[in-house]
Structure formats: C-alpha cells, structure tokens
Amino acid sequence: MNSHCSNQDRFLNLVFIAKHHFNEPLIKDSIYLLISNILNMGFGFIFWIIAARFYSIKDIGLAASLISVLGLVILFSRFGFDVSVIRFFKYQDIAKIINTSLIITSLASTIVAIGLVFFALNHVGALNYLKNPLTAVLFILTCLFNSFAFLTGNFFNAARRGNHFLVQNLFLSSRIFLLIPLAIFGYIGIFGSIGIAYFLASVFSLYITRNYISIKNLKIDSNFLRDSLNFSFWNYISNILFSAPVFILPLLVMNMLGEIEAAKFYIAFAIANIVMVIPTTISTSLLVDGSHQQGEKFEKNILKTAICTFAILIPPVLILIFHGDLVLEAINSDYMGAFDLLKIFSISSFFVAVYSVFIPLQNVRMKVENIACINLLRFSLLILLSYIFVLKYGISGVGYAWLICYAILDIILVILNINDVRTFIAKKC
C-alpha cells in the first residue's frame, strides 16, 4: 500500500514539475515554435513528396529555382525589421512597430518583384520563367503575401503568441492540397500552390492583428525607425549574408549541373531542413527570452537551450544517416543519388546547433556587428567551397562545404565567447 502511494506521489511530482517547466515562457514558446516549424517542415516534406510524384523532375528543378528567387526577394526586402520586431517589442508602441515594419517591407518586396519582372522582360535568357504573364503576376503577389505573413509571424513570436504562429503555419500547409489540381500547369502549379497558401496565411494574420493594423494607424513611425535603425541595419546585412546562400546554392547547382541535379539537391535539403530547423527554432525562442530578461537567468537558459537542442537532434539525425535512402526512395527513386548529400547535411546539423546557441547571445548583447562579420565569413565560405567542391564531388560537394563552414564558424564563436565559457565552467566546478 505504502509502495503504491509512493509511486503515485512520484508520478504526481513529475507531473507538477513538467507542468511548472512547461509554463516557463522560454520552454512554452520553444515548444510552440518547435511544433510550428516541425509541422511546417513536415508539411513541406509531404509537399515535395507529392510534387515528385505528380510533376516531372525538370518541373521540380524549375520550381526550386523560382522559389529561390522568391526567397532572395523577401530576404532583400526585410531591412532587418523581422528581428527588430522581436528585439524592441517591450520598449516601443506595438502598433507603431508592426505598422512601420509592414509598410516598409511590403512596399520593398513588391517593388523588387516588379523590378525583377521588368529585368527578365528586357534581358535575353535571364529569368525566363518570369516572362510568362501568369507567372509574373503570381510571383509579384506571392512576394507581397510572403512578406506580410513572415513579418506577422515574427510579431506573434515577439508577443509570445506561439499558438497564433502555429495556426498560421497550418494555413501554409494548405499548399499540399492544391498541388494535384494545379499539376496541369507544370512548375507554375507548384509555385501557385505556395502563393495561394501565403495568401490564406496573410488573411488569418490580418484578422489576428486587426487591432494593430488599421487605415488610421497605417503610417511609418519615425521614432521607432530612428531607435531601431542601427540594430535593424546590421541585422539586415547579417540576415542577407546568412540566408542568401540557401537561395543561391540551388541556382548555383542548376547552372553548374542542370535542372535534374538541382531537383535532387533541393529534395535532400528539404528533408535535412526538418532536422536543421530544430536548432534554429529554439534559437529564435532564446532571442525572445533574452529580449524579455537578461542576467543570470538568461545565462542559465542558454544551457537549457543547448541541452534541449542536442537531445532533440540525436534521434532524427541517426534515422536520416542510416535510413535516409528509404526516405528518398519513398519519394521517388530518381532522387536516390542525393543520399550522400542528405547524410552530410544531417551530420552538420550538430555544428549548426552550436552556431544557433551563440548567435542569440550576440543579438541580446546588441553586438550585431559581430554577427554580420561572422555571417560574411559564412557566406563567403559556403559559396566559394560549394563552387569548388561541386566541380569535384557533384551535389555532395555542397554538403562538404556546409559541414566544413559550420565547423570553422563554431570555433570562431567559442573564441569570441571564451569568457562566458570560462565563467560557466568555473561556476560548475
């Protein structure tokens, strides 16, 4: 009887402890963010499985190229406001933050998209897919909706409304159901399903943020712009340097090896992203936590983040290393040639995790110039090494470049934060 009561008490204590930790903002937001991003990656994985079955490998390559161009447009149109929305959330008027950020980024993405269409029309052989009127209009609208959805998603994270971010990602998953009926349009069908999904996510985001976004409040606030200018600028440069390789590499592979190899690369990267999204997601939550609180508690949360990240990473990485070929075969046997690349990407996720833990620390301490310099090095290494290794190893060369690049960055970040590492070791000893 006593043993039964003792076991019951232990169980109740475990439930109480778990509930207590779940209610901590860092853990709660990390879980919501992780679920949201894993679902997004998972739906993305299903999306490409269906696409691989109903579209030709050439259509996949062309769609991947168009999606990469879309990503570059959004990247160059953010101006650092995606991070500033999170960092200045507690210190500025919320309505002014979101309205200023939305106006600037939405206008910028639309103008850049229109500029690319005109560039394609006036240059032989450049961005041929944008010369199609249907593709051009769809591309411009998708850029606008993507920009809106992305920024409001960051607003949900800053406001610690991970449940809204989760629902927004569920709306983005609607692209899966549009793939088959749009298959008659070829690669345009793939891109069109993404555009419609971003439109639906934008409508939901507009409904949730309707108290902050209105015609009378829709103006740029000079005070927020001035206060966040330095931070936004360096994060803008840093984000371009960080994200650009992800969009440039598929274009590089396509131009060097052709659409078919580009499709294999994109599928392998999409699968590996399910794993690599884990450290980047928890990193975002750590930045939110550091923006709300600093000092010793934040330093303890860095350790929690590191342990949590590696604990979650190990199982999926092992699955992809030993059974990734089965995943590729399940999609389509045409993509089996990307197995080596998938294994290399999976292993490199551990190096990505170290990078993702240290970067928010630099952001919280407002050392954005350091991040820009690190990301400049990352950009240069990834593009240069990928070009060299692709010539020798094909698409697997991008994986080698990715792994070597992050290993070098981790060493640099440990050196930059050596005082924090020494302090942590001293406290533990």
Contacts in CASP RR format, 6 or more apart in sequence:
PFRMAT RR
TARGET T0000
AUTHOR 0000-0000-0000
METHOD contacts of the structure
MODEL  1
MNSHCSNQDRFLNLVFIAKHHFNEPLIKDSIYLLISNILNMGFGFIFWII
AARFYSIKDIGLAASLISVLGLVILFSRFGFDVSVIRFFKYQDIAKIINT
SLIITSLASTIVAIGLVFFALNHVGALNYLKNPLTAVLFILTCLFNSFAF
LTGNFFNAARRGNHFLVQNLFLSSRIFLLIPLAIFGYIGIFGSIGIAYFL
ASVFSLYITRNYISIKNLKIDSNFLRDSLNFSFWNYISNILFSAPVFILP
LLVMNMLGEIEAAKFYIAFAIANIVMVIPTTISTSLLVDGSHQQGEKFEK
NILKTAICTFAILIPPVLILIFHGDLVLEAINSDYMGAFDLLKIFSISSF
FVAVYSVFIPLQNVRMKVENIACINLLRFSLLILLSYIFVLKYGISGVGY
AWLICYAILDIILVILNINDVRTFIAKKC
21 27 0 8 1.000
22 28 0 8 1.000
22 31 0 8 1.000
25 160 0 8 1.000
25 288 0 8 1.000
25 289 0 8 1.000
25 292 0 8 1.000
26 285 0 8 1.000
26 286 0 8 1.000
26 288 0 8 1.000
26 289 0 8 1.000
26 301 0 8 1.000
26 304 0 8 1.000
26 305 0 8 1.000
27 304 0 8 1.000
29 157 0 8 1.000
29 160 0 8 1.000
29 162 0 8 1.000
29 285 0 8 1.000
29 288 0 8 1.000
29 289 0 8 1.000
30 281 0 8 1.000
30 282 0 8 1.000
30 285 0 8 1.000
30 286 0 8 1.000
30 305 0 8 1.000
30 308 0 8 1.000
32 162 0 8 1.000
32 163 0 8 1.000
32 165 0 8 1.000
32 166 0 8 1.000
33 157 0 8 1.000
33 162 0 8 1.000
33 165 0 8 1.000
33 281 0 8 1.000
33 282 0 8 1.000
33 284 0 8 1.000
33 285 0 8 1.000
34 278 0 8 1.000
34 281 0 8 1.000
34 282 0 8 1.000
34 312 0 8 1.000
35 166 0 8 1.000
36 162 0 8 1.000
36 165 0 8 1.000
36 166 0 8 1.000
36 168 0 8 1.000
36 169 0 8 1.000
36 281 0 8 1.000
37 169 0 8 1.000
37 277 0 8 1.000
37 280 0 8 1.000
37 281 0 8 1.000
38 274 0 8 1.000
38 277 0 8 1.000
38 278 0 8 1.000
38 281 0 8 1.000
39 166 0 8 1.000
39 169 0 8 1.000
39 170 0 8 1.000
39 173 0 8 1.000
40 169 0 8 1.000
40 172 0 8 1.000
40 173 0 8 1.000
40 277 0 8 1.000
41 273 0 8 1.000
41 274 0 8 1.000
41 277 0 8 1.000
42 274 0 8 1.000
43 169 0 8 1.000
43 172 0 8 1.000
43 173 0 8 1.000
43 175 0 8 1.000
43 176 0 8 1.000
44 173 0 8 1.000
44 175 0 8 1.000
44 176 0 8 1.000
44 270 0 8 1.000
45 270 0 8 1.000
45 271 0 8 1.000
45 274 0 8 1.000
46 176 0 8 1.000
47 175 0 8 1.000
47 176 0 8 1.000
47 179 0 8 1.000
47 193 0 8 1.000
48 60 0 8 1.000
48 266 0 8 1.000
48 267 0 8 1.000
48 270 0 8 1.000
48 331 0 8 1.000
49 330 0 8 1.000
49 331 0 8 1.000
50 176 0 8 1.000
50 179 0 8 1.000
50 180 0 8 1.000
51 59 0 8 1.000
51 60 0 8 1.000
51 63 0 8 1.000
51 179 0 8 1.000
51 190 0 8 1.000
52 60 0 8 1.000
52 267 0 8 1.000
52 331 0 8 1.000
52 332 0 8 1.000
52 334 0 8 1.000
52 335 0 8 1.000
53 331 0 8 1.000
53 332 0 8 1.000
54 179 0 8 1.000
54 180 0 8 1.000
54 183 0 8 1.000
55 63 0 8 1.000
55 183 0 8 1.000
55 186 0 8 1.000
55 187 0 8 1.000
55 190 0 8 1.000
56 186 0 8 1.000
57 259 0 8 1.000
57 260 0 8 1.000
57 263 0 8 1.000
57 332 0 8 1.000
57 334 0 8 1.000
58 259 0 8 1.000
58 260 0 8 1.000
58 263 0 8 1.000
59 186 0 8 1.000
59 187 0 8 1.000
59 190 0 8 1.000
60 187 0 8 1.000
60 190 0 8 1.000
60 259 0 8 1.000
60 263 0 8 1.000
60 266 0 8 1.000
60 267 0 8 1.000
61 187 0 8 1.000
61 250 0 8 1.000
61 254 0 8 1.000
61 259 0 8 1.000
61 260 0 8 1.000
61 262 0 8 1.000
61 263 0 8 1.000
61 266 0 8 1.000
62 129 0 8 1.000
62 187 0 8 1.000
62 259 0 8 1.000
63 187 0 8 1.000
63 189 0 8 1.000
63 190 0 8 1.000
63 191 0 8 1.000
64 250 0 8 1.000
64 254 0 8 1.000
64 262 0 8 1.000
64 263 0 8 1.000
64 265 0 8 1.000
64 266 0 8 1.000
65 129 0 8 1.000
65 250 0 8 1.000
65 251 0 8 1.000
65 254 0 8 1.000
65 259 0 8 1.000
65 262 0 8 1.000
66 129 0 8 1.000
66 135 0 8 1.000
66 139 0 8 1.000
66 187 0 8 1.000
66 191 0 8 1.000
67 191 0 8 1.000
67 194 0 8 1.000
68 247 0 8 1.000
68 248 0 8 1.000
68 250 0 8 1.000
68 251 0 8 1.000
69 116 0 8 1.000
69 127 0 8 1.000
69 139 0 8 1.000
69 247 0 8 1.000
69 251 0 8 1.000
70 139 0 8 1.000
70 142 0 8 1.000
70 143 0 8 1.000
70 146 0 8 1.000
70 191 0 8 1.000
71 146 0 8 1.000
71 243 0 8 1.000
71 247 0 8 1.000
72 244 0 8 1.000
72 247 0 8 1.000
72 248 0 8 1.000
73 109 0 8 1.000
73 112 0 8 1.000
73 113 0 8 1.000
73 116 0 8 1.000
73 143 0 8 1.000
74 109 0 8 1.000
74 143 0 8 1.000
74 146 0 8 1.000
74 147 0 8 1.000
74 150 0 8 1.000
75 239 0 8 1.000
75 240 0 8 1.000
75 243 0 8 1.000
75 244 0 8 1.000
75 247 0 8 1.000
76 108 0 8 1.000
76 112 0 8 1.000
76 240 0 8 1.000
77 105 0 8 1.000
77 108 0 8 1.000
77 109 0 8 1.000
77 112 0 8 1.000
77 143 0 8 1.000
77 147 0 8 1.000
78 105 0 8 1.000
78 147 0 8 1.000
78 150 0 8 1.000
78 151 0 8 1.000
78 236 0 8 1.000
78 239 0 8 1.000
79 104 0 8 1.000
79 105 0 8 1.000
79 108 0 8 1.000
79 232 0 8 1.000
79 233 0 8 1.000
79 236 0 8 1.000
80 232 0 8 1.000
80 233 0 8 1.000
80 235 0 8 1.000
80 236 0 8 1.000
80 239 0 8 1.000
81 100 0 8 1.000
81 101 0 8 1.000
81 104 0 8 1.000
81 105 0 8 1.000
81 151 0 8 1.000
81 228 0 8 1.000
81 232 0 8 1.000
82 101 0 8 1.000
82 105 0 8 1.000
82 150 0 8 1.000
82 151 0 8 1.000
82 154 0 8 1.000
82 235 0 8 1.000
82 239 0 8 1.000
83 154 0 8 1.000
83 231 0 8 1.000
83 232 0 8 1.000
83 235 0 8 1.000
83 239 0 8 1.000
83 287 0 8 1.000
83 363 0 8 1.000
84 97 0 8 1.000
84 101 0 8 1.000
84 228 0 8 1.000
84 231 0 8 1.000
84 232 0 8 1.000
84 235 0 8 1.000
85 97 0 8 1.000
85 98 0 8 1.000
85 101 0 8 1.000
85 151 0 8 1.000
85 154 0 8 1.000
85 155 0 8 1.000
85 158 0 8 1.000
86 154 0 8 1.000
86 157 0 8 1.000
86 158 0 8 1.000
86 284 0 8 1.000
86 287 0 8 1.000
86 288 0 8 1.000
86 291 0 8 1.000
87 228 0 8 1.000
87 231 0 8 1.000
87 287 0 8 1.000
87 291 0 8 1.000
87 363 0 8 1.000
88 97 0 8 1.000
88 224 0 8 1.000
88 227 0 8 1.000
88 228 0 8 1.000
88 231 0 8 1.000
89 97 0 8 1.000
89 158 0 8 1.000
89 159 0 8 1.000
89 291 0 8 1.000
90 291 0 8 1.000
90 292 0 8 1.000
91 227 0 8 1.000
92 223 0 8 1.000
92 224 0 8 1.000
92 227 0 8 1.000
92 228 0 8 1.000
93 221 0 8 1.000
93 224 0 8 1.000
94 159 0 8 1.000
94 212 0 8 1.000
95 212 0 8 1.000
95 213 0 8 1.000
95 217 0 8 1.000
96 217 0 8 1.000
96 221 0 8 1.000
96 223 0 8 1.000
96 224 0 8 1.000
97 155 0 8 1.000
97 221 0 8 1.000
97 224 0 8 1.000
98 151 0 8 1.000
98 152 0 8 1.000
98 155 0 8 1.000
98 209 0 8 1.000
98 212 0 8 1.000
98 213 0 8 1.000
99 212 0 8 1.000
99 213 0 8 1.000
99 217 0 8 1.000
99 218 0 8 1.000
99 219 0 8 1.000
99 220 0 8 1.000
99 221 0 8 1.000
100 219 0 8 1.000
100 220 0 8 1.000
100 221 0 8 1.000
100 224 0 8 1.000
100 225 0 8 1.000
101 151 0 8 1.000
102 148 0 8 1.000
102 151 0 8 1.000
102 152 0 8 1.000
102 213 0 8 1.000
103 218 0 8 1.000
103 219 0 8 1.000
103 220 0 8 1.000
104 220 0 8 1.000
105 147 0 8 1.000
105 151 0 8 1.000
106 144 0 8 1.000
106 147 0 8 1.000
106 148 0 8 1.000
108 147 0 8 1.000
109 143 0 8 1.000
109 144 0 8 1.000
109 146 0 8 1.000
109 147 0 8 1.000
110 140 0 8 1.000
110 143 0 8 1.000
110 144 0 8 1.000
110 147 0 8 1.000
112 143 0 8 1.000
113 139 0 8 1.000
113 140 0 8 1.000
113 143 0 8 1.000
113 144 0 8 1.000
114 140 0 8 1.000
116 127 0 8 1.000
116 130 0 8 1.000
116 139 0 8 1.000
117 130 0 8 1.000
117 136 0 8 1.000
117 139 0 8 1.000
117 140 0 8 1.000
119 126 0 8 1.000
119 127 0 8 1.000
120 126 0 8 1.000
120 127 0 8 1.000
120 128 0 8 1.000
120 130 0 8 1.000
120 131 0 8 1.000
120 136 0 8 1.000
121 130 0 8 1.000
121 131 0 8 1.000
129 135 0 8 1.000
129 187 0 8 1.000
130 136 0 8 1.000
130 139 0 8 1.000
132 188 0 8 1.000
134 188 0 8 1.000
135 188 0 8 1.000
135 191 0 8 1.000
138 188 0 8 1.000
138 191 0 8 1.000
138 192 0 8 1.000
138 195 0 8 1.000
139 191 0 8 1.000
141 195 0 8 1.000
141 199 0 8 1.000
142 191 0 8 1.000
142 192 0 8 1.000
142 194 0 8 1.000
142 195 0 8 1.000
142 198 0 8 1.000
145 195 0 8 1.000
145 198 0 8 1.000
145 199 0 8 1.000
145 201 0 8 1.000
145 202 0 8 1.000
146 195 0 8 1.000
146 198 0 8 1.000
148 198 0 8 1.000
148 202 0 8 1.000
148 205 0 8 1.000
148 206 0 8 1.000
149 168 0 8 1.000
149 172 0 8 1.000
149 198 0 8 1.000
149 201 0 8 1.000
149 202 0 8 1.000
149 205 0 8 1.000
152 168 0 8 1.000
152 202 0 8 1.000
152 205 0 8 1.000
152 206 0 8 1.000
152 208 0 8 1.000
152 209 0 8 1.000
153 164 0 8 1.000
153 165 0 8 1.000
153 168 0 8 1.000
153 205 0 8 1.000
155 209 0 8 1.000
156 162 0 8 1.000
156 164 0 8 1.000
156 165 0 8 1.000
156 168 0 8 1.000
156 205 0 8 1.000
156 208 0 8 1.000
157 165 0 8 1.000
157 284 0 8 1.000
157 285 0 8 1.000
157 288 0 8 1.000
158 288 0 8 1.000
158 291 0 8 1.000
160 288 0 8 1.000
161 208 0 8 1.000
164 208 0 8 1.000
167 204 0 8 1.000
168 201 0 8 1.000
168 204 0 8 1.000
168 205 0 8 1.000
169 201 0 8 1.000
171 197 0 8 1.000
171 200 0 8 1.000
171 201 0 8 1.000
171 204 0 8 1.000
172 197 0 8 1.000
172 198 0 8 1.000
172 200 0 8 1.000
172 201 0 8 1.000
173 197 0 8 1.000
174 196 0 8 1.000
174 197 0 8 1.000
174 200 0 8 1.000
175 193 0 8 1.000
175 194 0 8 1.000
175 195 0 8 1.000
175 196 0 8 1.000
175 197 0 8 1.000
176 193 0 8 1.000
178 189 0 8 1.000
178 192 0 8 1.000
178 193 0 8 1.000
178 196 0 8 1.000
178 197 0 8 1.000
179 189 0 8 1.000
179 190 0 8 1.000
179 193 0 8 1.000
182 188 0 8 1.000
182 189 0 8 1.000
182 190 0 8 1.000
182 192 0 8 1.000
182 193 0 8 1.000
183 189 0 8 1.000
185 192 0 8 1.000
206 213 0 8 1.000
230 368 0 8 1.000
231 366 0 8 1.000
231 368 0 8 1.000
234 368 0 8 1.000
234 369 0 8 1.000
234 371 0 8 1.000
234 372 0 8 1.000
235 363 0 8 1.000
235 368 0 8 1.000
235 371 0 8 1.000
237 372 0 8 1.000
237 375 0 8 1.000
238 368 0 8 1.000
238 371 0 8 1.000
238 372 0 8 1.000
238 375 0 8 1.000
239 375 0 8 1.000
241 372 0 8 1.000
241 375 0 8 1.000
241 376 0 8 1.000
241 378 0 8 1.000
241 379 0 8 1.000
242 375 0 8 1.000
242 378 0 8 1.000
242 379 0 8 1.000
244 379 0 8 1.000
245 378 0 8 1.000
245 379 0 8 1.000
245 382 0 8 1.000
245 383 0 8 1.000
245 386 0 8 1.000
246 269 0 8 1.000
248 383 0 8 1.000
249 265 0 8 1.000
249 269 0 8 1.000
249 382 0 8 1.000
249 383 0 8 1.000
249 386 0 8 1.000
249 398 0 8 1.000
250 262 0 8 1.000
250 265 0 8 1.000
250 266 0 8 1.000
250 269 0 8 1.000
252 383 0 8 1.000
252 386 0 8 1.000
252 387 0 8 1.000
252 390 0 8 1.000
253 261 0 8 1.000
253 262 0 8 1.000
253 265 0 8 1.000
253 390 0 8 1.000
253 395 0 8 1.000
253 398 0 8 1.000
254 261 0 8 1.000
254 262 0 8 1.000
256 387 0 8 1.000
256 390 0 8 1.000
256 391 0 8 1.000
257 390 0 8 1.000
257 394 0 8 1.000
257 395 0 8 1.000
260 334 0 8 1.000
261 394 0 8 1.000
261 395 0 8 1.000
263 335 0 8 1.000
264 334 0 8 1.000
264 335 0 8 1.000
264 337 0 8 1.000
264 338 0 8 1.000
264 341 0 8 1.000
264 395 0 8 1.000
265 338 0 8 1.000
265 341 0 8 1.000
265 395 0 8 1.000
265 398 0 8 1.000
267 328 0 8 1.000
267 331 0 8 1.000
267 335 0 8 1.000
267 338 0 8 1.000
268 328 0 8 1.000
268 335 0 8 1.000
268 338 0 8 1.000
268 339 0 8 1.000
268 341 0 8 1.000
268 342 0 8 1.000
268 345 0 8 1.000
268 395 0 8 1.000
269 341 0 8 1.000
269 345 0 8 1.000
271 320 0 8 1.000
271 324 0 8 1.000
271 327 0 8 1.000
271 328 0 8 1.000
271 342 0 8 1.000
272 320 0 8 1.000
272 342 0 8 1.000
272 345 0 8 1.000
272 346 0 8 1.000
272 349 0 8 1.000
274 316 0 8 1.000
275 313 0 8 1.000
275 316 0 8 1.000
275 317 0 8 1.000
275 320 0 8 1.000
275 345 0 8 1.000
275 346 0 8 1.000
275 349 0 8 1.000
276 345 0 8 1.000
276 348 0 8 1.000
276 349 0 8 1.000
276 352 0 8 1.000
278 309 0 8 1.000
278 312 0 8 1.000
278 313 0 8 1.000
278 316 0 8 1.000
278 349 0 8 1.000
278 353 0 8 1.000
279 309 0 8 1.000
279 313 0 8 1.000
279 349 0 8 1.000
279 352 0 8 1.000
279 353 0 8 1.000
279 355 0 8 1.000
279 356 0 8 1.000
279 357 0 8 1.000
280 352 0 8 1.000
280 356 0 8 1.000
282 305 0 8 1.000
282 308 0 8 1.000
282 309 0 8 1.000
282 356 0 8 1.000
283 305 0 8 1.000
283 356 0 8 1.000
283 357 0 8 1.000
283 359 0 8 1.000
283 360 0 8 1.000
284 360 0 8 1.000
285 305 0 8 1.000
286 301 0 8 1.000
286 302 0 8 1.000
286 305 0 8 1.000
286 357 0 8 1.000
286 360 0 8 1.000
287 360 0 8 1.000
287 363 0 8 1.000
287 364 0 8 1.000
289 298 0 8 1.000
289 301 0 8 1.000
290 298 0 8 1.000
290 301 0 8 1.000
290 360 0 8 1.000
290 364 0 8 1.000
291 364 0 8 1.000
294 364 0 8 1.000
298 364 0 8 1.000
299 420 0 8 1.000
299 424 0 8 1.000
302 357 0 8 1.000
302 361 0 8 1.000
303 424 0 8 1.000
305 357 0 8 1.000
306 353 0 8 1.000
306 357 0 8 1.000
309 353 0 8 1.000
309 356 0 8 1.000
309 357 0 8 1.000
310 350 0 8 1.000
310 353 0 8 1.000
313 349 0 8 1.000
313 350 0 8 1.000
313 353 0 8 1.000
316 346 0 8 1.000
317 346 0 8 1.000
317 347 0 8 1.000
317 349 0 8 1.000
317 350 0 8 1.000
320 327 0 8 1.000
320 342 0 8 1.000
320 343 0 8 1.000
320 346 0 8 1.000
321 343 0 8 1.000
321 346 0 8 1.000
321 347 0 8 1.000
324 339 0 8 1.000
324 342 0 8 1.000
324 343 0 8 1.000
325 336 0 8 1.000
325 339 0 8 1.000
327 342 0 8 1.000
328 335 0 8 1.000
328 336 0 8 1.000
328 337 0 8 1.000
328 338 0 8 1.000
328 339 0 8 1.000
328 342 0 8 1.000
329 336 0 8 1.000
337 395 0 8 1.000
338 395 0 8 1.000
340 396 0 8 1.000
341 395 0 8 1.000
341 396 0 8 1.000
341 397 0 8 1.000
341 398 0 8 1.000
341 399 0 8 1.000
344 396 0 8 1.000
344 399 0 8 1.000
344 400 0 8 1.000
344 402 0 8 1.000
344 403 0 8 1.000
345 399 0 8 1.000
345 402 0 8 1.000
347 403 0 8 1.000
348 399 0 8 1.000
348 402 0 8 1.000
348 403 0 8 1.000
348 406 0 8 1.000
351 403 0 8 1.000
351 406 0 8 1.000
351 407 0 8 1.000
351 409 0 8 1.000
351 410 0 8 1.000
352 406 0 8 1.000
354 406 0 8 1.000
354 410 0 8 1.000
354 413 0 8 1.000
354 414 0 8 1.000
355 406 0 8 1.000
355 409 0 8 1.000
355 410 0 8 1.000
355 413 0 8 1.000
358 413 0 8 1.000
358 414 0 8 1.000
358 416 0 8 1.000
358 417 0 8 1.000
359 371 0 8 1.000
359 374 0 8 1.000
359 413 0 8 1.000
361 417 0 8 1.000
361 420 0 8 1.000
362 368 0 8 1.000
362 370 0 8 1.000
362 371 0 8 1.000
362 416 0 8 1.000
363 371 0 8 1.000
370 416 0 8 1.000
374 409 0 8 1.000
374 412 0 8 1.000
374 413 0 8 1.000
377 408 0 8 1.000
377 409 0 8 1.000
377 412 0 8 1.000
378 405 0 8 1.000
378 406 0 8 1.000
378 409 0 8 1.000
381 401 0 8 1.000
381 404 0 8 1.000
381 405 0 8 1.000
381 408 0 8 1.000
382 401 0 8 1.000
382 402 0 8 1.000
382 405 0 8 1.000
385 400 0 8 1.000
385 401 0 8 1.000
385 404 0 8 1.000
385 405 0 8 1.000
386 397 0 8 1.000
386 398 0 8 1.000
386 399 0 8 1.000
386 401 0 8 1.000
386 402 0 8 1.000
388 401 0 8 1.000
389 396 0 8 1.000
389 397 0 8 1.000
389 398 0 8 1.000
389 399 0 8 1.000
389 400 0 8 1.000
389 401 0 8 1.000
390 397 0 8 1.000
390 398 0 8 1.000
393 400 0 8 1.000
414 421 0 8 1.000
END
